[in-house]
Amino acid sequence: MGKNNLKPILILSLCLALFPLIVRSDYYLSLMIFMGINAIIVMGLSLLMGYAGQISLGHAAFFGIGAYCSGVLTVKFGFSIYTAFLAGTFLSSILAVAIAVPTLKLKGHYLAVATLGFGEIIYIIFNELLDITGGPSGLSGVPHLRILGFAIEGGIRYFYLVWGIVLLLLIFSLNIICSRVGRALRAIHGSDVAAEAMGIEVSRFKVHVFVLSAVYASIAGSLYAHFITFISPPTFGLFVSILLIMMVVIGGGGSIWGALLGAGVLTILPEYLRAFKDFDVLVYGGILMAILLFMPEGLLKGLALFSGWLKHGFGYGRFSGGKDVLVGKGSGGRLDEPPHS
């Protein structure tokens, strides 16, 4: 995982532990739960896009598969919550393999269009299976989570559950990145041909990271369904897939921490822009454009550069060759990479 990640994880854990004790508002707790659910999906997308360099415009489909498996199996067929949860993860894995094997041979726009097509097919299925999914009207009555007979409903309990899972997946993801698998993914991102020449099984790694990101999305979908207790197709459409990609890009595609930051910003930002009423969409778009123009490598690196300018002057980072721009000395400029030896 790297020593340089330990301190941020401890600080994040402490802040999350104290948040419900300080902020008593159900509204802010619910907002943080949604942020955590988005963070789970975006961490998987960051591994896929930021590290392996593969674009997916259909990840909302895996989000929906997890949600609908949990909802349909518990409401329509009386399965236990645990069985439904695992079924959603298993089905997402199988479909991810089926999609990844043929589509990950494609590159660039072709890969994006292929995953877009998969997402639209799943969206149509959610709409058309009226007797099972409820169609456009949605599916209601999804039960709340219960762990060992203990109800985990909305509020503080669900907040700790969701963010506990986020922290576990964060540590798992950071361990992947700092391992030989992470180095292989970065090599594939740089050049498929060069990676294969170095003995890396490019196809296998691409499939594995795609399946892993699909599992992340499925877990988030199940958590979403049992929190809201109502699901409908629009929640898992193309717009949601694009929003998830924007979270990765805005936060910083080449960093898990950036993905978390992007998920947080784009989950909270629309709530505070409601004050602009009819102009909230224009302001929202303007803010995103400004971030992409002035911080093209994402908020995480942009804020780190800005901090460096405040400490060392405007030339910091511009002439430094990119070293020690983001984190402490010896980190190689990436919070989630191990120090160079």
N, C-alpha and C positions, 0 to 999 in steps of 0.2 A: 504493500500500500504506500510505502514511502513515509519517512518521518515528517516531511513537510505537510502531510495531510492530517496528522494526528491532532495537532492543535486546533485547526478549523473544525474538525469533527466534534471535538470536546466542547468547543464554544457553541457550535450549533446545537448540540444535545442539551447543553445547559439552558440556552435560550428557549428551546422548545419545551423543556421541562417546566420552566417558570411561566411561560406564556399564559396557560389557562388559569394560573393562580393570580396573575396580575390583571389580565383582560377577562372580565366576566361576561362580556356580551356574546350572546348566542350567534349574532350576525358575524362577528369577527372570527369566532371559532369555526363556523360553517365555511367562511371564506378561506381559512387556513386549511381546512379539510380538502376543499376543492384544489387548493394550491398543491397539497401533498399528492393528490391523485394525478394531477397534471405532471408533477415532478417525476412520478414513477414512469409514466409513458415517455417523457422527454429524456430521461436518463437512458432508456433503451434506444431511442432515436439518436441520441448523441453518440452512442457506441457504433450504431449503424452508419450514420452520416458523417459525423465529425472525425471518427477514427478509421472506419473502413471505407469511407468515401462513396457509399451507396445511397441513392436517393429513393425514398418511399413516399408516395402520395396516397397510400391506402392504409395507413396505420390506424385510422379511426375505425376501420373494419375489425381489426383485432380487439380494439377497445370495446366495440359493440358485441363481438362474439363472447367475450368474457361476461359482459353484462347480461346478455340474453340467455346464455347457458345457465347462469345463476338464477335469473328470473324465471325462465320457462320451466326448468327442472324442479324448482321448489314450489312454484305456484300451480303449474299444470299437472305435474306427475308426482308430486309429494316426496321428492328426493330430499335427503338431508342437505344442509347448507355446505358442509364439508365436501360431500360428493359432487355437488353442483359446481363448487369452486374449482375442484380438481378437474372436472370434466371440461370446464371452459379453458383451463390451461392446456389440457391434453389436445383438445380440438384445435386450438390456436396453433399449437406446435405442429400438428399434422398438416394443417392447411399451409402453414408457413413453409414447411419443407416442400410441399407440392408446388407452391408458388415460386420458391427460391431457386429450385434446381433449374427450371427453364429460363426464368426471367433474369437471374443474376449473371447470365452470360451476356446480357445486354449492357450497354453503357449509356451514361448521359440522359438525354431526353427520352430515348427508347425505354430505358428502365423506369423512368418516372411515369411514362404513359402506361406501361404494363401494370405497375402497381396501382395507378389510378383506375384502370379497368377493373381490377380485382375489388377495389373499394366500392365501386359503383355496383358491381354484381351483388356484393353482400348487402349493400344498402337496399337494392331492389328486393332481395329475399326478405329482409326485415319488413318491408312494406307489404309484400304480397302474401305471405303466410299468415292470413288473417286468423285462422283457427288456433294457431300456435303462438304467434308473436303479438297478436292484437292489431297488426297492420298499422296504418297511420294514427290510429287512436291510442296506440301504446299498450303497455302491460302494467297493470297496477297490482298492489297487494304483495309486492316482494317483501319477504320477512326481514326483520332486522337480524344482524349477526348475533349468534350465541356461541360463547366459548365455555365449554365445560358447564353448560346450563346457566351461565351468567350472561344476561342480555347486554349487548354492546350497541346501544342506541346512539342517537345524535348527541353532540356536545362534547364534553371533556373526554369521555371514554373512547369515543370514535376518533377524536383528535389524537390521542396517544397511540391508538392502534395504527392509524394511517401513517403517522410520522415515525412510529417504531419500524414499520415496514420500509419506509423511505430510507431510514438510516441503515438498515440491514442491506438493502439493495445498493445504497451508496458505497458502503464498505466493500461489498462484493464487486461492484463495478470498478472501484479504484484498484482493487487487487488484480482484476483482469488487466487493466491498463498498464500496471507496473510489472506485469509478468511477460514472459516471452510471447504469449498470445497477443498482448497489447502491442508489443513491438512488431509483430507480424501484421497486425491490422494497420498500423501506421505505414508499414512498408507497402502494403496493398494500396493504401490511399495514395501514396506517392507514385507508384507505377506497378501495374499488374505484371508486366513483362519482367521488370527488374526483380520483383519479389519472387516470381517463379524461378528466375535464374539463380536465386540464392537458396533454392530448395524449399520454399514455402508452398504448401498446397493451397493455392489461392481459392479454388472453388469450394473446398471444404470449409475454410475459414469464413468465406462469405455466407455460406448457408448457415453455419453455426451462429454467427452474429445476427443474422436476420431472424432466426428462430428465437434467439434469446430476447431480441427487442420485441418480438410478437408476444412472448410470455409476459414480459413487463406490462405491455398494454392490456393483456387479458386479466392480469391481477388487478390492475387499476379499474378495469371495467366491472369486475365482480365487486370491488369495494364501493364503486359508484352506485351500482344497483341496490346494494343492501343499505346504503346510506339514504338515497333518495326514495327508495321503495316504489319508484315508478320510472319506466324507461320507454322511450319512443324513438323511431328512426332518425329524426333530424339531429339528435345528439351525436350521431355517429356518421354524419355525412362528409362530403368533400370539404366543406368549410372548416370543419374541425380538424381534418388532416392538415390543411394549410396552416391553421392556427398553431398546431403542434410543431410544424416545421419552422414557423416564425419564432417560436419560443427558443428553439435550438439556435437559429441564426442570430437572433437579437442578443441572447446571452453569450454566445461564443461557441461555434460549432466544434472547435477542437478541445473542449474542456467539459468534463462532467459538472464541475462547479459552475461553469458558465450556463449550462443547461438548467441547473437549479435556479440560477438568478433569472434567466429568461422566463421560466415557468412562473416564478414569483411576480415578476413585473407585469407580464401579460395577463395574469389572473387578477391582480389587484387594480391595474390601470383602468379598465372599463368601469369599475365601480366608482372611482373618483371622478370620472369624466361625465357622469350623469348630470352633474351641475350645469353642463353646457347644453342640456336638453337636445334640441334638434340638431345641434352642431357637434355632438359628441363624436360621431363617426369621422367628421373632417379633422377634428383635433387629434383623434386617435391615429388616423393615417399620417398626419403631419409629424407627430412624435416619432412614429416608426420610421418615416423617411429621414428625419433628422438623425436618428441613431445609425441608420444604415449609411448615411452620407459621411458623418463625422466619426463614427466608430465602426468601420467596415468589418473589423475582426471581432465585433461583439462588445457588449457592455463590460464584461469582466476585464478584458485587456484594455479597453478604453479608459475605464476608471483607474486601472493600475498605472497607465501612462500619465493620466491627469495628476495622480498622486505623485508620480516621479517628477513631473514638471514643477509641482509646488515645492518639492524638496530640493531639486537640483537645477532648476531652470528649464526654459522652454526647449533647449536642445536635447534633453534627456530622452533616450529611446530612439531619437531620429538618427543619431550617429553612433549609437552603442552597438550596432550589429544585432540587436534583438536580445542581448544577453541580460539576464537578471532584470527584465522589464516588469515581469508580473509578480514574482515572489522573491524570497530571500536569496542571498548569494548561493550559487552552486545548484540552484534548482533548474537551470536551463530555461527559465522563463515560463514554466508550466506548473501550475499548482498540483496537478495530478500525475506528474512524472517523477520518478526517483532521481536523486541527485546524480550528476555525471561523476564517474570515477576518473 
